[in-house]
Amino acid sequence: MEPAGARQSTLRASNLGLVLRTVCAAAAPISRADVASALGMSRATASRLVDELVAGGLLDQGERLAPPRRGRPATPLLPGSGFAALGLQVDAGLLAARVLDLRGRIVAEKVEDGDFRDSDPAATLVRLGALVADLGLPSTLRLVGTGLALPGIVDGDLLLRAPNLGWSDVRPADLLPGLDPVLGNEADLAARTVAEVAPGRPGPHRDFVYLSGQIGVGGAAVLGGRVMAGSDGWAGEMGHVCVDPHGPACPCGSTGCLEQYAGRHALLTAAGLPLDAGPRELAAREADGDAAAGAAVDTAAWALGVALAGVVNVLDIPAVVLGGSLGELADLLGPRVEEHLARRVLSARWRRPTIEPAGNGPAAGATGAALRALADVLTDPGRWLT
């Protein structure tokens, strides 16, 4: 039988997590009484747990609010501003370092555009480390962890393969001394920013397909607010779903992959634009009636419709969220993709899948990497109470 002291310690740890997650999940600051009511605790118990979290810096107290009726003013509670996590990202077109605090605010960030296709892993990660060194974080900020988003397949601390970077069998921790980042797939982590708009606070969608448009196309399927990882954590590689077996060769080794039609470079090349042009220029060309730009957008919409219809038919997911360059083109692509899904998705007669932009900004994978690190604090806040 477990000793009474051990049971009490376990209950305390569990209750601390419940209180912290309740405050973090709230869309607006809540009081001790609100916490007690939400968790079915006595006010004395809730207040004692809140006081412990406040003393440890995991919760902050705001200015007292005047009550609507006579009574003691309530003290609003907010996630602690002194705890944060570092999110990093390497993609074929950018490097990013971003620090996110427990309230979901960006404390500091550095984003550097570039062409990192077929780059040297050591040199690229040294540049990423330099971005981190330039962040200039305050000494009072407590970093709880570091995550690194990569556009490829990861296994523990090893990047097995990232076709658009040209990297294989890379262990980033060996090249980022002092950081020891937890690795994750870029699209999986970017999808987290849609499922979770701040640490512990749910986003507008719980079930959706996320597509991240960079030079290539990453993807993730999210059910119940959680990314479907698959048995080895490699699920969601929608950019490498084949839409035409006789299509162009892909760096992954296959042919006719989705990203060969809907990736940023594929779209720009088909439209006759330079690779450093942006989605807005493509949209402007299409709006002016440019035939090549219109054909490029139509082809991308067709490829997206084919790939996404297969995902929706298999998984029964009601929404598609477009991020990165695809998100910037959502007004153009969305209605055309929806037309393809209306024909190809079996259940579309009763519930047609919706298409919308993510609105999560550049380097969303870095934000997702920081969110994942902060989730460990919400799971077991007792570890951080010193």
Buried (B, 14 or more C-beta within 10 A) or exposed (E): EEEEEEEEEEEBBEBBBBBBBBBBBBEEBBBBBBBBEBBEBEEEBBBBBBEBBBEBBBBBBEEEEEEEEEEEEBBBBBBBBBBBBBBBBBBBBBBBBBBBBBBBEBBBBBBBEEEBBEBEBEEBBEBBBEBBEEBEEEEEBBBBBBBBBBBBBBEEBBBBBBBBBBBBEBEBBEBBEEBEBBBBBBBBBBBBBBBBBBBBBEBEBBBBBBBBBBBBBBBBBBBEBBBBBEEEBBBBBBBBBBBBEEBEEBBBEBBBBBBBBBBBBBBBBBBBBEEEBEBEBBBEBBEEEBEBBBBBBBBBBBBBBBBBBBBBBEEBBBBBBBBBBBBBBBEBBBEBBBBBBBEBBEEBEEEBBBBBBBEBBBBBBBBBBBBBBBBBBBEEBBEBEE
